[in-house]
Amino acid sequence: MTQGRGFGSEKISDLRAREGSCERKTLEVQISARVCLEGPGEFSGSSGSAFIDHMIRTLAKHASIRIDLEAAGDLRHHVIEDTAIVLGEAIRSALGEKRGIRRFGHAFVPMDDALARAAIDLGGRSYSKIRLNTKGESIEDTKVEDIVHFLESLASSMKCNLHLKVLYGSNDHHKVEAAMKALAVALRDAASPTGREDVPSAKGAI
């Protein structure tokens, strides 16, 4: 998880297999999320940012998961950051012990002028390298630095390795959307069942 501000109270609970939820209440934000990894690819609710909502909806659709979100808070930066934390926790909760999943996923996704690459490891180690290669300071109603921080916080909270790069492109909106679609496809593959019951690690635990 990200460091710095206090996390307040958090609650994570498995609703049933492949479902998870998280709630976060601090003096700055009140956020809750529920995730079902079995889909359908739908998103309901709002982060308060139209572009971040667009990205979460894109993630849900192309990862074939359902995301329900309620978010409110004092500052947009706080809500965007903590939405990523709560969403990552809910996804991690839904994965449970991660038995029988592929664990690794990768994807190349084009969107018009842009091409993005994502690689993910759900092995329980937090690390991210995000390179969106945008030119402007904002996309629609959201600062680029907040978009990058959203992705970094999501990876940290999920406790995954995430390497996400826009290889080229001319339109910032297309670059970030291609990156989110690539992340979604990679996550879908990494979280998909293999039909086995073992933990996908030589250590026997992740």
PyMOL commands that set and color helices and strands:
alter all, ss='L'
color gray80, all
select helices_A, chain A and resi 50-63+76-95+144-158+172-191
alter helices_A, ss='H'
color red, helices_A
select strands_A, chain A and resi 9-13+19-25+29-36+42-46+66-73+104-111+114-121+127-131+138-139+142-143+161-168
alter strands_A, ss='S'
color yellow, strands_A
deselect
rebuild
show_as cartoon
